[in-house]
């Protein structure tokens, strides 16, 4: 099933879609049955996070299209801004 980012953004106001973003770092780690993925994007100082059931090939250096929204995570009483990825595709 293919999802159209324009339809997603129109349906959910808080979503943001960005094209052709360069990944400078991609880290994958296991947490239970899930693989947590953290991406750092060129020109951004916040991590883009998502989880999947399986690991991916490294996206480091790749250009990607991402649909995401801003999210606050609290760690040890401190709030950190992250971006929650809902859709990612290689450009």
C-alpha positions in Angstrom: 0.0 0.0 0.0 1.5 3.3 -1.1 0.8 6.4 1.0 0.6 9.8 -0.6 2.4 12.4 1.6 0.1 15.2 0.3 -3.0 13.3 1.5 -1.3 12.6 4.9 -0.4 16.2 5.5 -3.8 17.4 4.4 -5.5 14.9 6.8 -3.2 15.5 9.8 -2.4 19.2 10.3 0.7 18.7 12.5 2.5 16.5 9.9 5.4 18.0 7.9 6.8 16.5 4.7 10.3 17.2 3.5 11.9 16.0 0.3 15.6 15.2 -0.6 17.0 15.5 2.9 20.5 14.1 3.4 21.1 11.5 6.2 24.4 12.1 8.0 23.9 9.4 10.7 21.8 6.3 11.0 21.8 4.2 14.2 19.7 1.0 14.7 19.3 -0.7 18.1 17.0 -3.4 19.4 14.3 -2.8 22.0 12.2 -5.9 22.6 10.7 -7.1 19.4 11.3 -3.7 17.7 14.3 -2.1 16.0 14.6 1.6 16.9 16.1 3.8 14.2 17.6 7.3 14.8 18.5 9.5 11.9 20.5 12.8 12.0 19.7 15.0 9.0 22.1 17.5 7.5 21.3 21.0 8.8 19.1 19.8 11.7 20.2 19.4 15.3 17.4 17.1 16.4 17.1 13.3 15.8 14.4 11.8 13.6 13.2 8.6 15.2 11.1 5.7 14.1 10.7 2.0 14.8 10.2 -1.1 12.6 10.1 -4.8 13.1 13.2 -5.4 11.0 16.5 -3.6 10.5 17.2 -1.6 7.3 20.4 -1.1 5.3 22.2 1.9 6.5 20.7 5.2 5.2 23.9 7.2 6.0 24.7 9.5 3.0 21.4 8.7 1.3 18.8 11.3 0.3 15.3 10.6 1.8 11.8 12.0 1.7 10.4 12.1 5.2 6.9 12.8 6.7 7.2 13.6 10.4 5.9 15.6 13.4 7.6 17.2 16.4 7.5 15.4 19.7 9.0 16.2 23.2 10.7 13.4 25.1 11.6 13.6 28.7 14.8 12.0 29.8 15.9 12.4 33.5 13.6 15.3 33.9 14.9 17.2 30.9 12.8 17.8 27.8 14.3 17.0 24.4 12.7 17.8 21.0 12.7 14.9 18.5 11.0 14.3 15.2 8.7 11.2 15.0 8.9 9.8 11.5 5.6 8.4 10.1 6.8 7.8 6.5 10.3 7.5 5.0 11.4 6.7 1.5 14.7 6.9 -0.4 14.7 9.8 -2.9 
